Amino acid sequence: MDENEMKDKDLILKILRENGPMTTNEFDAYIQEHKDEIQTSCPDSSLRKLIWMKRQGFIKGKPVKEKKGWEWWVEE
């Protein structure tokens, strides 16, 4: 994992810990809302990063039919 990937991983974990479970759309909206404060290497690929982090075991995720998308969270 390179330095940018580590920063993105830490950022995603921080956001999910502070905000609780979020859908992909909610996560993207949060990134856009805070884009001046947040430094991310590739803001347009958050879904790809979330899926990668789930596969690596850093976060949990599942499809939520009612929200028409995936929901992501950190399990402590």
CORBELNOR-V560010 format. One line per field, one symbol per residue. phi: phi as a letter, one per 20 degrees, with the letter a starting at -180 (. if undefined). psi: psi as a letter, one per 40 degrees, with the letter a starting at -180 (. if undefined). burial: I if it has 9 or more other ideal C-beta (glycine too) atoms within 8 Angstrom, else O. Layout:
BEGIN
phi->???
psi->???
burial->???
END
This chain:
BEGIN
phi->.effffffffffffffffdmgcfgffffffgffdffeddcfbffdffffffffffenfcdabfcgfelredcbdde
psi->hiddddddddddddddddeahiiddddddddddfdddhhidgdefddddddddddeediiiihhddefaihiihh.
burial->OOOOIIIIIOIIIOIIOOOOOIIIOIIIOIIOOOOOOIOIOOIOOIOOIIIOIIOOOIIOIOOIOOOOIIIIIIOO
END
